[in-house]
Every structure is written in structure tokens, then in C-alpha cells.
Amino acid sequence: MIQLTPFETELRDLFGLNDKDSRRINRVIEDLVLLTGMTQSEIFDFLRFGAEAEFAQLKADYDWESFKRKIAKRLKPMP
């Protein structure tokens, strides 16, 4: 059985994910922190309230790289 961190458990419960996917979305969030300079909680809030379309697409095609790229594009400031 996978031992989840409290944050991964919160992700699992909020987004209705299994353990494996909650760890995967946590890794996506960690990557986005490095890419955008935002904090983990800011990205978490964005995912909760502003990423419905991206989650719907993820559930349809299960393409995590595409999901991460779409979220990063929406969070990065325009030059």
C-alpha cells in the first residue's frame, strides 16, 4: 500500500483520485512550483477553482504531460 503524505491525501479526497494519481498530481504541482515561481498552495487553489476543463480532458485521455503543459501555460505570466 502506498503511504501518502497529508497533502497527497487531501488531493486524493478533493479530486476523487486513487493513491497513484494523487502522487502523480503532487509531482505535477511540484514541477509547476519550479516552472512558475508560485507556491504549492497557490497552484492547489488554482486547480480547485480554475482547472475544470483540464481535469475533464485528463479524465478523458489520461495524458499527464498534456495536463501539466496546459496548467503551466495558464499560470505562466505573459512576456
ABEGO torsion letter per residue (X at the ends): XBBBBAAAAAAAAAAGBBAAAAAAAAAAAAAAAAAAGBBAAAAAAAAAAAAAAAAAAAAAAGBAAAAAAAAAAAABBBX
